[in-house]
Amino acid sequence: MLNWFEVTMLGLLAGVIGTGAGGLLSIFVKKPTPRFTGTILAFAAGVMLAIIFVELIDESIASSGHWAAIGGLAFGMVVFYLLDHYLPHRHTVTEEETIFSGYLKKGTLLALGIGLHNLPEGLAIGTGFVGSQELGFSLAILIGVHNIPEGMAVAAPLKQGGFSFPKVLAITLLAGVPMGLGALVGALIGSISVFVLGLSLGFAAGAMLYIVCDELIPDAYESAGAHLSIFGIFAGTILGLLFIALL
């Protein structure tokens, strides 16, 4: 029998430890440049792409067939398009905003955006855990790794905006909290039936794919340029595939 508390805590730990570790690592980067921030966002996108196409979609097809995977994928992308349309937020900051208030605004927007998209990542962990414990744990580890550069991306502008290290660390930790809620919801919904499990895995994949295409990759290109972004995506995808093979 599935232990809802354990699933919720697994999602919560993956989110909080991942983004918190990124915030902790930011103390070693004194003045992160936009090129650095963009590259680590591209790396995060690469890890997420590996999770989407090698873990989530594959498991969705295996549990409920291609149509459930396609339907869930499309539904996830549509829902997050609507959320993005009605709750807009931006991740980039212009050259004219490189004053303290601009950095603080950027850091706050990043924290809110990452907190929002930690929900479908938690959903992926919860539904994955319903499929099998091995899948749930592997997704938690991969998503936790993916959240490290995102935590660094949140911490960088907050540090430059004058926030103290304890405040920066607290904000990066809080950005991971919604993943616990997502894991609980994913486990509850995925337990309804095998077909709903397949739909839920597809939905998580679609939501995450929208985030990658609409937020992470465009932000990386704007901050770091094409070549560094491609390198980051490639490195993240390879690392994600290596983790999947080893787990």
Backbone hydrogen bonds in HBPLUS format (Angstrom, degrees):
<---DONOR---> <-ACCEPTOR-->    atom                        ^
c    i                          cat <-CA-CA->   ^        H-A-AA   ^      H-
h    n   atom  resd res      DA  || num        DHA   H-A  angle D-A-AA Bond
n    s   type  num  typ     dist DA aas  dist angle  dist       angle   num
A0007-VAL N   A0003-ASN O   3.09 MM   4  6.41 160.5  2.13 155.5 161.0     1
A0008-THR N   A0004-TRP O   2.94 MM   4  6.13 165.4  1.96 152.4 156.3     2
A0009-MET N   A0005-PHE O   2.90 MM   4  6.09 163.8  1.93 151.9 156.5     3
A0010-LEU N   A0006-GLU O   2.85 MM   4  6.01 149.0  1.95 144.0 152.9     4
A0011-GLY N   A0007-VAL O   3.03 MM   4  6.34 161.6  2.07 152.7 156.2     5
A0012-LEU N   A0008-THR O   2.86 MM   4  6.09 160.8  1.90 150.1 156.4     6
A0013-LEU N   A0009-MET O   2.82 MM   4  5.92 162.8  1.85 148.9 153.0     7
A0014-ALA N   A0010-LEU O   2.99 MM   4  6.15 160.1  2.03 146.3 152.0     8
A0015-GLY N   A0011-GLY O   3.02 MM   4  6.22 156.4  2.08 148.3 154.3     9
A0016-VAL N   A0012-LEU O   2.84 MM   4  5.96 175.7  1.85 158.8 159.7    10
A0017-ILE N   A0013-LEU O   2.83 MM   4  5.50 155.9  1.89 140.6 148.7    11
A0018-GLY N   A0014-ALA O   3.21 MM   4  5.75 146.1  2.33 121.0 130.8    12
A0019-THR N   A0015-GLY O   3.04 MM   4  6.15 172.0  2.05 155.0 155.2    13
A0020-GLY N   A0016-VAL O   2.78 MM   4  5.54 147.2  1.89 138.7 149.9    14
A0021-ALA N   A0017-ILE O   2.80 MM   4  5.69 150.0  1.89 136.3 143.8    15
A0022-GLY N   A0018-GLY O   3.17 MM   4  6.47 150.0  2.26 141.9 149.9    16
A0023-GLY N   A0019-THR O   2.96 MM   4  6.32 152.3  2.04 145.7 153.2    17
A0024-LEU N   A0020-GLY O   2.85 MM   4  6.13 151.4  1.93 147.1 155.5    18
A0025-LEU N   A0021-ALA O   2.86 MM   4  6.05 158.1  1.90 148.3 153.8    19
A0026-SER N   A0022-GLY O   3.13 MM   4  6.26 131.6  2.38 137.1 149.0    20
A0026-SER N   A0023-GLY O   3.27 MM   3  5.19 134.2  2.50  91.2 103.5    21
A0027-ILE N   A0024-LEU O   3.28 MM   3  6.02 165.2  2.30 115.5 119.4    22
A0028-PHE N   A0025-LEU O   3.01 MM   3  5.79 160.0  2.05 121.2 126.7    23
A0029-VAL N   A0026-SER O   3.09 MM   3  5.16 153.2  2.16 101.9 110.3    24
A0036-PHE N   A0033-THR O   3.07 MM   3  5.18 120.6  2.44  99.3 113.6    25
A0037-THR N   A0033-THR O   3.02 MM   4  6.36 167.9  2.04 159.8 162.0    26
A0038-GLY N   A0034-PRO O   2.82 MM   4  5.91 162.2  1.85 148.9 154.4    27
A0039-THR N   A0035-ARG O   3.03 MM   4  6.10 151.2  2.12 137.7 145.2    28
A0040-ILE N   A0036-PHE O   3.06 MM   4  6.39 158.5  2.11 154.3 159.1    29
A0041-LEU N   A0037-THR O   3.05 MM   4  6.29 147.2  2.16 145.4 154.7    30
A0042-ALA N   A0038-GLY O   2.98 MM   4  6.23 151.4  2.06 144.1 151.8    31
A0043-PHE N   A0039-THR O   2.92 MM   4  6.22 150.1  2.01 143.6 152.2    32
A0044-ALA N   A0040-ILE O   2.99 MM   4  6.22 156.1  2.05 140.7 146.3    33
A0045-ALA N   A0041-LEU O   2.96 MM   4  6.25 150.3  2.05 143.7 152.0    34
A0046-GLY N   A0042-ALA O   2.96 MM   4  6.28 151.1  2.05 147.4 154.8    35
A0047-VAL N   A0043-PHE O   3.08 MM   4  6.46 158.5  2.13 154.1 158.7    36
A0048-MET N   A0044-ALA O   3.05 MM   4  6.27 159.3  2.09 146.8 152.7    37
A0049-LEU N   A0045-ALA O   2.89 MM   4  6.16 149.8  1.98 148.4 156.7    38
A0050-ALA N   A0046-GLY O   3.17 MM   4  6.47 155.5  2.23 147.9 153.2    39
A0051-ILE N   A0047-VAL O   3.13 MM   4  6.47 155.8  2.19 146.7 153.2    40
A0052-ILE N   A0048-MET O   2.88 MM   4  6.14 162.2  1.91 154.4 158.9    41
A0053-PHE N   A0049-LEU O   3.07 MM   4  6.19 177.5  2.07 157.0 156.2    42
A0054-VAL N   A0050-ALA O   2.99 MM   4  5.60 153.2  2.06 142.2 149.9    43
A0055-GLU N   A0051-ILE O   3.10 MM   4  5.12 144.1  2.23 121.1 131.2    44
A0056-LEU N   A0051-ILE O   2.97 MM   5  6.32 163.4  2.00 163.0 167.8    45
A0057-ILE N   A0052-ILE O   2.99 MM   5  6.11 170.3  2.00 166.4 168.6    46
A0059-GLU N   A0055-GLU O   2.94 MM   4  5.96 158.0  1.98 147.9 154.4    47
A0060-SER N   A0056-LEU O   2.88 MM   4  6.05 151.8  1.96 148.5 157.1    48
A0061-ILE N   A0057-ILE O   2.95 MM   4  6.17 162.1  1.98 154.1 157.5    49
A0062-ALA N   A0058-ASP O   3.00 MM   4  6.18 158.4  2.04 144.4 151.0    50
A0063-SER N   A0059-GLU O   2.99 MM   4  6.11 147.8  2.09 144.0 151.2    51
A0064-SER N   A0060-SER O   2.98 MM   4  6.03 162.2  2.01 151.2 155.9    52
A0065-GLY N   A0061-ILE O   2.82 MM   4  4.25 145.1  1.94 120.1 125.5    53
A0069-ALA N   A0065-GLY O   3.29 MM   4  6.55 158.1  2.35 146.0 152.2    54
A0070-ILE N   A0066-HIS O   2.84 MM   4  6.09 161.5  1.88 154.8 159.9    55
A0071-GLY N   A0067-TRP O   2.83 MM   4  5.89 164.1  1.86 145.7 150.9    56
A0072-GLY N   A0068-ALA O   2.90 MM   4  5.94 164.6  1.92 146.5 151.2    57
A0073-LEU N   A0069-ALA O   2.91 MM   4  5.97 157.5  1.97 143.6 150.4    58
A0074-ALA N   A0070-ILE O   2.94 MM   4  6.11 167.4  1.95 152.8 155.6    59
A0075-PHE N   A0071-GLY O   2.95 MM   4  6.08 161.6  1.98 148.1 153.8    60
A0076-GLY N   A0072-GLY O   2.91 MM   4  6.03 160.7  1.95 149.3 154.3    61
A0077-MET N   A0073-LEU O   3.10 MM   4  6.36 157.2  2.15 148.2 153.8    62
A0078-VAL N   A0074-ALA O   2.98 MM   4  6.20 159.1  2.02 151.1 156.9    63
A0079-VAL N   A0075-PHE O   2.92 MM   4  6.08 167.7  1.94 155.3 158.4    64
A0080-PHE N   A0076-GLY O   3.14 MM   4  6.26 163.6  2.17 144.7 149.0    65
A0081-TYR N   A0077-MET O   2.91 MM   4  6.04 134.8  2.12 137.8 150.4    66
A0082-LEU N   A0078-VAL O   2.97 MM   4  6.26 158.2  2.02 151.6 156.5    67
A0083-LEU N   A0079-VAL O   2.94 MM   4  6.25 156.6  1.99 146.8 153.7    68
A0084-ASP N   A0080-PHE O   3.00 MM   4  5.92 155.2  2.06 132.1 139.0    69
A0085-HIS N   A0081-TYR O   2.87 MM   4  6.06 142.9  2.01 141.8 152.6    70
A0086-TYR N   A0082-LEU O   2.92 MM   4  6.09 162.8  1.95 154.3 157.4    71
A0087-LEU N   A0083-LEU O   2.72 MM   4  5.48 140.6  1.87 142.6 153.0    72
A0097-GLU N   A0094-THR O   2.98 MM   3  5.33 153.9  2.05 108.6 117.0    73
A0098-THR N   A0095-GLU O   3.38 MM   3  5.66 155.3  2.44 117.1 115.0    74
A0102-GLY N   A0099-ILE O   2.98 MM   3  5.30 120.5  2.35 107.3 122.3    75
A0103-TYR N   A0099-ILE O   3.07 MM   4  6.40 158.9  2.12 159.5 165.9    76
A0104-LEU N   A0100-PHE O   2.94 MM   4  6.19 163.5  1.97 158.0 162.6    77
A0105-LYS N   A0101-SER O   2.96 MM   4  6.09 155.1  2.02 142.7 149.7    78
A0106-LYS N   A0102-GLY O   2.95 MM   4  6.14 159.0  1.99 147.3 153.2    79
A0107-GLY N   A0103-TYR O   2.85 MM   4  6.09 165.7  1.87 153.7 157.4    80
A0108-THR N   A0104-LEU O   2.93 MM   4  6.08 158.7  1.98 147.1 152.7    81
A0109-LEU N   A0105-LYS O   2.95 MM   4  6.12 164.2  1.97 150.7 155.0    82
A0110-LEU N   A0106-LYS O   2.86 MM   4  6.06 159.5  1.91 152.0 158.2    83
A0111-ALA N   A0107-GLY O   2.95 MM   4  6.12 159.7  1.99 145.7 151.1    84
A0112-LEU N   A0108-THR O   2.97 MM   4  6.22 160.5  2.01 150.9 155.9    85
A0113-GLY N   A0109-LEU O   2.83 MM   4  5.98 163.1  1.86 150.9 156.2    86
A0114-ILE N   A0110-LEU O   2.84 MM   4  5.97 166.5  1.85 155.4 158.7    87
A0115-GLY N   A0111-ALA O   2.90 MM   4  5.96 154.0  1.97 140.9 149.1    88
A0116-LEU N   A0112-LEU O   2.92 MM   4  6.13 151.1  2.00 145.0 152.6    89
A0117-HIS N   A0113-GLY O   3.00 MM   4  6.34 161.6  2.04 150.2 154.3    90
A0118-ASN N   A0114-ILE O   2.91 MM   4  5.99 115.8  2.33 139.4 154.3    91
A0118-ASN N   A0115-GLY O   3.39 MM   3  5.18 148.2  2.50  91.8 100.7    92
A0119-LEU N   A0116-LEU O   3.25 MM   3  5.87 159.6  2.30 111.6 117.3    93
A0122-GLY N   A0118-ASN O   2.86 MM   4  6.02 150.1  1.95 143.1 150.7    94
A0123-LEU N   A0119-LEU O   2.87 MM   4  6.18 150.7  1.95 146.3 155.8    95
A0124-ALA N   A0120-PRO O   2.89 MM   4  6.13 147.1  2.00 140.8 148.3    96
A0125-ILE N   A0121-GLU O   3.15 MM   4  6.50 152.5  2.23 141.7 148.3    97
A0126-GLY N   A0122-GLY O   2.89 MM   4  6.20 166.5  1.91 158.4 161.3    98
A0127-THR N   A0123-LEU O   2.92 MM   4  6.06 173.7  1.92 154.9 156.9    99
A0128-GLY N   A0124-ALA O   2.83 MM   4  5.74 149.7  1.93 139.0 148.9   100
A0129-PHE N   A0125-ILE O   2.89 MM   4  6.05 148.0  2.00 144.9 152.8   101
A0130-VAL N   A0126-GLY O   3.19 MM   4  6.54 142.9  2.33 140.1 149.5   102
A0131-GLY N   A0127-THR O   3.11 MM   4  6.48 149.8  2.21 144.4 152.2   103
A0132-SER N   A0128-GLY O   3.02 MM   4  6.38 164.6  2.05 155.1 157.5   104
A0136-GLY N   A0132-SER O   3.06 MM   4  6.33 165.9  2.08 153.3 157.2   105
A0137-PHE N   A0133-GLN O   2.91 MM   4  6.11 166.3  1.93 156.2 159.0   106
A0138-SER N   A0134-GLU O   2.96 MM   4  6.08 161.2  2.00 147.2 153.0   107
A0139-LEU N   A0135-LEU O   2.92 MM   4  6.04 158.3  1.97 151.2 156.9   108
A0140-ALA N   A0136-GLY O   2.99 MM   4  6.17 154.3  2.06 143.2 150.6   109
A0141-ILE N   A0137-PHE O   3.02 MM   4  6.28 157.7  2.07 150.2 155.2   110
A0142-LEU N   A0138-SER O   2.98 MM   4  6.15 168.6  1.99 148.9 152.4   111
A0143-ILE N   A0139-LEU O   2.83 MM   4  5.86 167.7  1.84 153.2 157.1   112
A0144-GLY N   A0140-ALA O   2.91 MM   4  5.88 147.7  2.01 136.2 145.9   113
A0145-VAL N   A0141-ILE O   2.96 MM   4  6.24 155.7  2.02 149.3 155.1   114
A0146-HIS N   A0142-LEU O   2.90 MM   4  6.17 157.9  1.95 146.3 153.1   115
A0147-ASN N   A0143-ILE O   2.92 MM   4  6.11 136.6  2.11 140.2 151.2   116
A0147-ASN N   A0144-GLY O   3.19 MM   3  5.11 127.6  2.48  91.3 104.8   117
A0148-ILE N   A0145-VAL O   3.15 MM   3  5.46 149.3  2.25 106.4 115.0   118
A0151-GLY N   A0147-ASN O   2.86 MM   4  6.09 150.6  1.94 151.3 158.5   119
A0152-MET N   A0148-ILE O   3.09 MM   4  6.45 152.0  2.18 149.1 157.0   120
A0153-ALA N   A0149-PRO O   2.92 MM   4  6.15 146.8  2.03 139.4 148.6   121
A0154-VAL N   A0150-GLU O   3.01 MM   4  6.33 143.9  2.14 144.4 153.4   122
A0155-ALA N   A0151-GLY O   2.94 MM   4  6.14 161.3  1.98 147.4 152.7   123
A0156-ALA N   A0152-MET O   2.97 MM   4  6.02 157.3  2.03 151.3 155.3   124
A0159-LYS N   A0155-ALA O   2.90 MM   4  6.07 158.5  1.95 161.6 166.7   125
A0160-GLN N   A0156-ALA O   3.12 MM   4  6.40 162.2  2.16 150.3 155.2   126
A0161-GLY N   A0157-PRO O   2.84 MM   4  5.94 128.4  2.11 135.7 149.6   127
A0163-PHE N   A0158-LEU O   3.08 MM   5  5.64 160.1  2.12 160.8 154.5   128
A0162-GLY N   A0159-LYS O   3.08 MM   3  5.37 162.8  2.11 108.4 113.0   129
A0168-VAL N   A0164-SER O   3.01 MM   4  6.30 161.0  2.04 156.1 162.1   130
A0169-LEU N   A0165-PHE O   2.88 MM   4  6.07 167.1  1.90 161.0 163.8   131
A0170-ALA N   A0166-PRO O   2.96 MM   4  6.10 155.2  2.02 142.7 149.7   132
A0171-ILE N   A0167-LYS O   3.00 MM   4  6.22 158.8  2.04 150.3 155.2   133
A0172-THR N   A0168-VAL O   3.03 MM   4  6.30 161.6  2.07 152.0 157.0   134
A0173-LEU N   A0169-LEU O   2.95 MM   4  6.13 153.3  2.02 147.0 154.6   135
A0174-LEU N   A0170-ALA O   2.96 MM   4  6.19 160.0  2.00 147.8 153.0   136
A0175-ALA N   A0171-ILE O   3.03 MM   4  6.23 144.0  2.16 144.6 153.8   137
A0176-GLY N   A0173-LEU O   3.11 MM   3  5.61 150.4  2.20 109.7 118.0   138
A0177-VAL N   A0174-LEU O   3.09 MM   3  5.26 154.2  2.16 107.0 114.8   139
A0179-MET N   A0176-GLY O   3.22 MM   3  5.88 154.0  2.29 117.0 124.2   140
A0180-GLY N   A0177-VAL O   2.99 MM   3  5.86 150.8  2.08 129.9 135.1   141
A0182-GLY N   A0178-PRO O   3.00 MM   4  6.31 162.3  2.03 152.9 158.1   142
A0183-ALA N   A0179-MET O   2.91 MM   4  6.11 151.3  2.00 144.2 151.4   143
A0184-LEU N   A0180-GLY O   3.13 MM   4  6.41 156.0  2.19 145.9 151.6   144
A0185-VAL N   A0181-LEU O   2.99 MM   4  6.27 168.5  2.01 157.7 160.2   145
A0186-GLY N   A0182-GLY O   2.87 MM   4  5.99 161.9  1.90 149.2 154.9   146
A0187-ALA N   A0183-ALA O   2.98 MM   4  6.13 157.4  2.03 145.7 151.4   147
A0188-LEU N   A0184-LEU O   2.98 MM   4  6.21 159.7  2.02 151.7 157.2   148
A0189-ILE N   A0185-VAL O   2.92 MM   4  6.10 171.3  1.92 157.8 159.9   149
A0190-GLY N   A0186-GLY O   2.83 MM   4  5.74 161.0  1.87 145.0 151.6   150
A0191-SER N   A0187-ALA O   3.18 MM   4  6.06 129.9  2.44 134.2 143.7   151
A0192-ILE N   A0189-ILE O   3.14 MM   3  5.69 167.8  2.15 118.3 122.1   152
A0197-LEU N   A0193-SER O   2.92 MM   4  6.15 147.3  2.03 143.3 153.1   153
A0198-GLY N   A0194-VAL O   3.05 MM   4  6.39 154.8  2.11 147.6 152.8   154
A0199-LEU N   A0195-PHE O   3.00 MM   4  6.35 158.5  2.05 149.0 155.0   155
A0200-SER N   A0196-VAL O   2.81 MM   4  5.98 157.4  1.86 148.7 155.0   156
A0201-LEU N   A0197-LEU O   2.96 MM   4  6.21 159.7  2.00 152.6 157.2   157
A0202-GLY N   A0198-GLY O   3.00 MM   4  6.21 157.6  2.05 145.9 152.4   158
A0203-PHE N   A0199-LEU O   2.73 MM   4  5.99 151.4  1.81 148.1 157.2   159
A0204-ALA N   A0200-SER O   2.91 MM   4  6.16 163.1  1.94 151.1 154.6   160
A0205-ALA N   A0201-LEU O   3.01 MM   4  6.24 155.5  2.07 143.0 150.0   161
A0206-GLY N   A0202-GLY O   2.85 MM   4  6.12 157.2  1.90 150.2 156.3   162
A0207-ALA N   A0203-PHE O   2.88 MM   4  6.11 163.8  1.91 157.5 161.4   163
A0208-MET N   A0204-ALA O   2.99 MM   4  6.10 163.6  2.02 147.9 152.5   164
A0209-LEU N   A0205-ALA O   2.84 MM   4  5.98 151.0  1.92 145.0 153.8   165
A0210-TYR N   A0206-GLY O   2.96 MM   4  6.16 154.1  2.03 146.2 152.5   166
A0211-ILE N   A0207-ALA O   3.15 MM   4  6.43 158.0  2.20 144.6 150.2   167
A0212-VAL N   A0208-MET O   2.95 MM   4  6.24 159.0  2.00 149.8 155.2   168
A0213-CYS N   A0209-LEU O   2.97 MM   4  6.16 168.4  1.99 152.7 155.3   169
A0214-ASP N   A0210-TYR O   2.76 MM   4  5.71 158.6  1.80 154.1 160.4   170
A0215-GLU N   A0211-ILE O   2.88 MM   4  5.34 152.0  1.96 136.8 143.8   171
A0216-LEU N   A0211-ILE O   3.16 MM   5  6.56 155.4  2.23 147.7 154.4   172
A0217-ILE N   A0212-VAL O   3.01 MM   5  5.95 174.3  2.02 161.0 162.6   173
A0219-ASP N   A0215-GLU O   2.98 MM   4  5.88 159.2  2.03 149.2 155.9   174
A0220-ALA N   A0216-LEU O   2.91 MM   4  6.04 154.3  1.97 146.7 154.6   175
A0221-TYR N   A0217-ILE O   2.94 MM   4  6.16 164.3  1.96 158.5 161.7   176
A0222-GLU N   A0218-PRO O   2.96 MM   4  6.15 158.7  2.01 148.3 154.3   177
A0223-SER N   A0219-ASP O   2.97 MM   4  6.10 152.1  2.05 146.6 153.8   178
A0224-ALA N   A0220-ALA O   2.71 MM   4  5.60 167.2  1.73 156.1 160.8   179
A0225-GLY N   A0221-TYR O   2.94 MM   4  4.53 140.0  2.10 115.1 124.1   180
A0229-SER N   A0225-GLY O   3.20 MM   4  6.13 150.5  2.29 142.5 151.3   181
A0230-ILE N   A0226-ALA O   2.88 MM   4  6.06 162.0  1.91 156.9 161.2   182
A0231-PHE N   A0227-HIS O   3.03 MM   4  6.23 159.1  2.07 145.9 152.0   183
A0232-GLY N   A0228-LEU O   2.88 MM   4  6.10 157.0  1.93 146.3 152.3   184
A0233-ILE N   A0229-SER O   2.88 MM   4  6.15 163.7  1.90 155.7 159.5   185
A0234-PHE N   A0230-ILE O   2.89 MM   4  6.03 164.3  1.92 150.3 155.1   186
A0235-ALA N   A0231-PHE O   2.88 MM   4  6.08 165.8  1.90 152.0 155.9   187
A0236-GLY N   A0232-GLY O   2.91 MM   4  6.03 163.0  1.94 150.6 155.5   188
A0237-THR N   A0233-ILE O   2.90 MM   4  6.03 160.4  1.94 150.2 155.6   189
A0238-ILE N   A0234-PHE O   2.97 MM   4  6.15 167.6  1.99 154.2 157.5   190
A0239-LEU N   A0235-ALA O   2.98 MM   4  6.12 163.5  2.01 147.2 152.2   191
A0240-GLY N   A0236-GLY O   2.87 MM   4  6.00 158.4  1.91 145.5 152.1   192
A0241-LEU N   A0237-THR O   2.91 MM   4  6.14 159.4  1.96 151.8 156.8   193
A0242-LEU N   A0238-ILE O   2.92 MM   4  6.15 154.5  1.99 149.0 156.3   194
A0243-PHE N   A0239-LEU O   2.94 MM   4  6.18 159.6  1.98 152.5 157.5   195
A0244-ILE N   A0240-GLY O   2.98 MM   4  6.21 160.5  2.02 148.5 154.0   196
A0245-ALA N   A0241-LEU O   2.94 MM   4  6.15 154.9  2.00 145.5 152.2   197
A0246-LEU N   A0242-LEU O   3.00 MM   4  6.20 143.7  2.13 143.6 153.4   198
A0246-LEU N   A0243-PHE O   3.13 MM   3  5.10 121.8  2.48  93.4 108.1   199
A0247-LEU N   A0243-PHE O   2.84 MM   4  5.94 147.8  1.94 154.9 162.9   200
